[in-house]
């Protein structure tokens, strides 16, 4: 019984971490219409920034400063925001496929840097001895996992509340206006490029936060934690749950990760070890089928975007002061 509860706590913790990434993508795509195909790159920036700042010092490596956990989290978010601003400044004017290709290329470049810059990232061996907050206070790993799950609940709830507040404010309505009709929004005195850049940086910063939380939970980081398949999974979460709805993004994270985890367990038991690679492909096919069914049966996702037009129908300036 303890083993089942321990696994459920671990599973729920991963869902919340992925849910924060999905909230970041939902801000970019669901509310602003930005096609970010480089999710895993910003996730990796946050994870490695946190690891470099907080890991125990090792003489052969640059970094590993052994700083407190909260400094690592703040540094990870700052590093991701800076990287996102640099990427966004150069690419945010691009549209659709061009933005997707450029962000995907940047994500691949980041993954290659983590793999090859051994003096900073540890290369293929990764970085270990990453401190986990208050880990020494607990007698068993389960106790720590339970405490960290509570911390993740608090952080996810704070992120959700903050996003809901700003997205229901004039700033959020400007994002939707730009998504629906950029020319009309610009005619009302709004700068589409500035607002898109703000949404891109904020969404990517949440991905970096998730990366910091992930390495805090696991205590280890390597380039193989940031394969391109993660970007596909996060997109599936947002689309299945319902883009343009933060509750949908979190629900999608739960549904998609549950299917991914359950299929992984089933494949491990049913598929011989010699065919493990084919079993991994089956997992991707299952998520693809789920995505296809969602698009066919519920094009707006499990929880569609809320309609707020009537709520602001009598507002003389629904987009805020120019």
Buried (B, 14 or more C-beta within 10 A) or exposed (E): EEEEEBEEBBBBBBBBBBBBBBBBBBBBBBBBBBBBBBBBBBBBBBBBBBBBBBBEEBEEBEBBBBBEBEEBBBBBBBBBBBBBBEBBEEBBEBEEEEBBBBBBBBBBEBBEBBBEEBEBBBBEEBBBBBBBBEBEEBEEEBEBBBBBBEBBEEBBEEBBEEBEEEBBEBBBBBBBBBBEEBEEBBEEEBEBBEBBBBBBBBBBBBBBBBBBBBBBBBBBBBBEBBEBBBBBBBBBBBBBBBBBBBBBBBBBBBBBBEBBBEBBEBBEEEBEEEEEEEBBEBBBEBBEEBBEEBEEEBEBBBBBBEEBEEEBEEEEEBBBEE
